[in-house]
Amino acid sequence: MKTSICPALALFAIYFMTACSDGGVWTSEDPWHEPPPPGLALGTAADSSRIHVVSEEFRDKAEKMLADTWIEELEWEKVTEWLESKPAEFENLTPFLVRAVYLSEHGAFSLYENEKSIVIISECMGTRALPMKRIPLVVFLASKPERVYTTCSMTE
């Protein structure tokens, strides 16, 4: 799964999600879906190298860690164990486990940061509605945000 889309496409995705609030791009909604409120400034797009999908082998453990929270700080031992490839060590950034949703494994994740929250968007291409799925991600952040928003969208 790729990890970056352009900011203009992300803005379109949020607009599309708001316009299609009846769930027109998905057949079922996951409880982890927490779209940003209308009017929220996305903030700065983070480099895609700061977003990593937890390997399938450790997803159940990661989901259990996120059962009662949207975000959890991770120790480096878990980061290196839970990811399929070793991430870069970012100076002054901390690894966090976060909730995310997606529609297709062939999509891409983007991360946006503002002063108090992060927004994670999964964007994919497609022509028919799909079931929304949850997925834990490891993201590298300067500090723990007050809020985590996650949404997904599809374009033709």
N, C-alpha and C positions, 0 to 999 in steps of 0.2 A: 504494500500500500504506500503510495507516495505521500509526501508531507508538505506540499506547498501549492497555493493557488494565488493568483494576483488579487490585490485589494479590491479592484473594480468588480471582479467576479464574486468576491466575498460579499460586497455590498449588495450586488444583485441577488445573491443567495438569501440574504436576510430579508430583502424586499420580497422575494418570491415566497419565502416561508410565511411572512406576514400576510401576503395576498392570498395564500393558499392555506389558511389556518384550518381548513377542514381536513387537512392531511392528504391532499390530492397527490402527493408524490410518494406516500407510503401506505401500505395496506394495514399496518398495525404500528402503534406508537409504544416506545419503550419508556418505562418510568424514569430513566436517566435523562430523558429529553428535557432540557431547561433552556428554551430559547431566550435570547436577550430581549429585554423590554423594548418596545418601539421608541426610537429616539436616542437610544444609548449610543454614545460615541464609541466606535470600535477601538480606537487608540492606535498604537503602533503595531505593525505586523512584525512578528518575530521571525528570525531565520528558520527555515524548515529543519535545519540540523538540530534544533532544540526540541523536536517532537519525535517521539518514538513509540511504536506499538509494542505492548507487552507480548512476549512470545506465547504462543498458544498453550504451551506446557504449564505456564504459570498464571494464566488468566483467572482460573477459579480462585486461587489464593489472593490475587489482586482484587477481584470483585468482593471477596469477603472483607478485605481491608477497607473497601469503599462502601460497605453496607450502610453505614450511618453518617457518612461524610462525603463531600464532593471532592475533597483534596486531602492528601496525606503526604508529609515529608518522608522521603525514602533514604535509607542508608546506602552508601556506595556498593556494599556487598550485594544487596538486592538488585540494584541497578545493573551491575555487570552480569549477574546471574539471570535476570528476568528478560533481558533484551537479546535478540538474536545476533546483533553485532555490537561491539563495544563502542559506546558513544564517546565523542570528544569530551574532555574535561574542560568545562567552561569556567574561566576565572570569575569569581564573584557571583556565580549562579548555583542554585541548589536544586537537586532533583526532587520532583514531586510526582506522586501518583495521582491521576485525575480521571474522573468519569468523562466518557465521550460516547456519542452515538454516530452511526453511519448507515448507509443504505447498500453500498456495494464495496467489496474488497478492492475494486479497481479504482476507487476514488482517491482523493488527496485530503489531508488535514492541513488547516491553517490555524495559527494561534495569534490572537490580538491581545495586547495589554493596554489597559488604561490605568489610572491612578489606584482604583480600588477593585478592579475585577479583570478576569480574563475571559475571552470568548474563543471557543474552539469550534471550528466549522469544518464539516466533512462535505465535500462537493464531489459529485460524480456525474457521469453522462448516462443517459438512458431514455427510454421511450415508454416505460410502463412503471406503475407503482410497485414498490418493493416493501417487504417488512423492515421496519427500523430495528437495528440491533445495537446492543451496547458493546463497548470495548474500553478496557483500561489503557491509558497512555501514560508514559513518563515524559514530563516536560521539565525544562530547565528554566527557572525563574529567579529574579533578584530577591524576591520576598514572597511570602504567602499572601495571596489576594483575599479580600473579604468575600468575594463571590466568584463562582465559576458558572459560566453559561456554556451550553453545548447544543448545537443544532446541526442539521444536515439538509442538503438540498440536491436537486437533480436538474440538469439542463439537457436539452435535446441536442 
